[in-house]
Amino acid sequence: MYSRRQFGRYGVAALGSTLWGQSRVPKFASRFNGVQIGVQTYSYRSLRNPAEPWSQVGVERLMDRVVEAIVHDQINAAEFWIAFIEPPGGPGRTGVDPKLRENLRQWRISRPLDLFDRIRRKFNDAGIEIYAAMYNFSDDLTEPEIDVAFEMAKALGTNLLTANCTVRSIKRAAPCADKHRMMLAAHSEDAPFDPNIDGMVFGNNLLDALKWSPNMRITLDTGHFTAYGGDALNFVREHHDKIANLHLKDRLKNHPEPHTDQNTTEWGKGDAPLVQILQLMKKEKYPFAACIEYEYPGQGTAVEEVRKCVEYARRALA
């Protein structure tokens, strides 16, 4: 295997020759030596205009831009961040306006599945598989809000729902995974809506969550797990059979603070063992996807920086 220092000597490879205007991603375009590299749509959050009032028409225009960006980056698989298209009112570190929160709740339980179906078709028509959907399982969710998350994921064409969650909320959500016969994967993140510092970013809580359902899985975030003192490489090696997908990002080890773009490092400049994990996936033929999540303060556009991450992964898997 390459060491982190040896890998760094290769520098950033030149971007591919993809051009705006392409309409489709070739099959397996981002599958390198058996390892599927995907992208979390959160990586393209800068394509959203925060000043534009929310509307379904606006959401569909935004999704057209996101699809175009993924095509440009030549990635054939995506994890869909549901909060990307929801009306304002989602959870955060500083609370939320109760009126906005109730409006979001009513939108969710109205079951706007036709919107999700149209988005799935936009992605699929461009050669992009939505292999997972991500939902925010905050503690204040009502039972209908939990249940509809699985319906949204199914409308997007996936049977894997990944969860930004708390210890309490993932336990509440697990029975719905059984009801819908879907996989539910707890995400190793210090969720912005989790008041408990001993939360789902820690390995013991991720493993404890598995007992709530045979359909429970883990989404390991290499950056957050590293920042909070975890050994991501060893965790993947020991628990690969319970991992549904990875979020690839880099952070400095033992820096347990709420993550921001500023404390998330460019790939290869932190302590997350990205290269070693990808090479382990290649060697052992692990079937789950490794998902780019662009969160560092890059010098280029989101499209350019995601493409750099694709090339980084390609070199690691050569």
N, C-alpha and C positions, 0 to 999 in steps of 0.2 A: 504493500500500500504506500501511497505518497504520504509524506508528513505534511503538516500545514505549511511549513516553511518551503519545502520543495514545490508544493503546488502553487504557492504564491509567485514563484519565479516565472511562471508561464504568462503572467499578466492577463489582461482582459482581451479576449480574442476579438477580431474585427466582427462587427455585426454582419448578419446574413444579408443577402441581396434582396430580401423581401421589400416590396413597395406598397404604398397606399394604393388602394384600388383593387387589390386582390380580393376575391369574393369567397374563397374557401381554403381551409387548411387540409393538406393531404393527410390521408389516413396514417396514424402512428408518427406524425411529424415530430412529436416531442417524446417519443419512446426510444430511449437510447440503451442498447444492449440489454433489452428486457425490462428496463425500469421506466415506468410511466411518470414523466414530469408533467404536472398540471399547474394551474394558476388559480389562486383565490381572487375572485373578482374585486375584493377589497383593494387589491393592488392598484386598481384604476380609479380610485375614489376621486382623484383630482379632475376626472372628466365630468364630474357632477358640478353644476352651477348652484352653490348654496343660496344664491339670491333669487333663484327661480321658484315661484310657488309650486307646491307639489300638485301633480295631476297625473292621471294614467297616461295621457298623451305624452307628457314630459318624460315619464318613466320609459316609455317605449322608444323615444328619441335617444335617451341616455343609453339604453340597451343596444341600440344600433351602433352607437359610438364605441361601447365596450366590445361588442362583437368585432367591429373593424379593428380595434386595437389588438385583440387576441389573434385575429387572422394575421395581422402584421407581424406579431411576435411568433407566429407559427407554432402555436400550442394547441394540441387537439383535445385537451381535457381541462375542465374547469370545476372548481368548487364554488357554488353560487351563494353569495352572502345575501340572505333575504332582507336584512335591514337596509341594504342598498336601495331598495325600491319601495320601502314602507313610508307612509306619511310620518312626519315628525311626531315625537312622543315616546321614543324608545328610552331605555334606561341608560344612565351614565353616572359618573362619579359625583356630580353636583346636583342630582335630582332632576325633576322634570315638571313642567307645568301640568297640573292635574287635568285641565281641559284637553291639552294635547294628548295626554296619556289615555284618556277615555276615548278620544277620537280614534287613536290608533287601535285601541281594543275593539271598538265597533267595526273598524275596517277589517281587522283580522277575522272576526267571527262572522262577517258577512260572506266569507268564503269567496274571495275574488279569484277563483281558480282559473277562470278564462284568461286573465292577465298572465298568470304563470305558464299556462299552456302556450300562449303566443310567444312568450320569451323562450320557452324550450324550443319551439320551432325555429326561431331566429338563430339560436345557437346551433341546432342540428343541421339546418340548411347550410351553415357555414363550415360544417365538418367538425364542430366542437361538441364533445359529449359532456353533459353535466353529470359528473359521476358522484357528486355529493352536494348537499345544500346545508347551509349553516344558519342557525336560529339562536336568538338570545333568550335563554331560559332564566329570566330573573325571578326572584322569589315572589313577586306580586302578580304573576300570571294567574289568570283564572283557568279552570279546567278546559273550557272551550278554546282558549288561546293555546294551550298546550296541544290539544288534539289536532287543531287545524294546521299546526306546523308540519305534521306528518302528511296531511293532505297537500299542502303546498309543495313539499318535497316530491311527492308522487306526481303532481302535475308538471314538475320540472323534469320528470323522467328518471328519478333516482330512487333507490331503496336505502340510501344512506343519509341520515340526518346527523350532522355534527352540531355540537352544543357548546356555546359559551354558557357556562352554568355555574351554579353553586353546589355545595354538598347537598343542600336541602332540595333544590329544584331538580337535580338529576334523578333523585330518588322518586320524586313526584312524576317525572316524565317517563320513567322506565315502563310502567304498565301500558302506556300507549304504544311503545315499541312492540310489545307483545300483541296488542290489539291489531295493529296495522301490519304485523309481520315484517317489520323493517329493522335495520340496524340503527342504533343510537350511539354515537361516539362522543364521550366527554372530552372536551378540549382542555389541554394543559395551559391555562392562562389565568393570570390574576385579573379576573373579569372586573370591569369598571363598576359593575353594580353589586359586587360581592363585598359585604361589610366585614367578612371574616378573613383575617390575614392568613389563617391556616386553611386555604382554599384549594381549588382544583388544580393549581399549578404544581402541586406536590405529588410525587409518585404514589405515596401510600393512599391518598384519597382517590387517585385515578384507579388504582387496583381495587380499592374497597367498592367503588361504583359498579364494578363488574358483577357483584353478587346480586344486584337488584333485578337482573334479567339475563337469560341466556343470549339475548340480542344486544346486550351492552358491549361496546367496543371503546377504543381510545383513539383520539386524535392527538398525537404528540407534537407539540410545538417546540422545535429544537432550540429556538432562541429563548423563550420564556423559561423553559425547563432548565436551561443552562444558567440563566441569570439568577435563578433561585436555588442554585447549588446542586442541581441534578446532573447525573451522568447519562446524557442522552444516548450515546453509543451503546452503553451497557444495557440501558432500558430497552432499546430496540432489539438487541440481541436476545435478551431474556424473555421479552413479552411480545415478540413479533406476531404470534398467533392471535393476539387480542388487539392488535393495532389495525385500524381501518384506513388511516391515511396519516401523512405527516404534513406539518407546516414547516417549510424551510425558511429559516431566518437566522441571523447571527446576533449574538449579544455577548457582553463581557460576563464572565463567571462571577457569581456571588455579588451581584448588584440587584438585590431584591427591592425594586421600587416600581411604581406604576410605569408601564412602558409608554414611550413616546417615540416619534421619529428621531428625536435627538439622542436618545440613549439606545437606539438600535443601530448597530454598526453595519457598514457595507460588508457584503459577504467576503469572508477570508480575513477580516480585520478584528474579529471578536474571538470568542473561545468555543463556540459551538462546533462540534466535529462534523461539519457538513460533508466534506469529502469522504471521510471514513464511513459515515452512515450510508452514503450513496454507493460506495464500493462494497459495503456489506450487503446491501440490497441486491446488487448485481451478482455477487458471489453466491448468495444463498437463494436467489430467485424469489425473494419476497413479493407477493402479488399486489400489495397495496401501493397507491400512488404517493408520490412526493410532490407537494404542492408549494410553488413559489408564493411567498407573501411579502411583497415589497413594502417595507416600512422605514427604511433608513433615509437620511437626507441626501438623496442622489444629486448629481450635477446635471443630469439630463431630465427629460420628460419621463413620466411613468412608463410609457411605451418603450423608451430607450433603456431605462434601467431594468425593466422586466426582461428585455432581450439580453442584457448583460448576464442576468441570472440564468437564463436558458443556456447561454454559452458556457457559463461556469459549470453548470450541471453536466453539460455535454462532455466537457474536458474531464470532469471527475469520473465519468462512466466510460471513457475511451478504453 
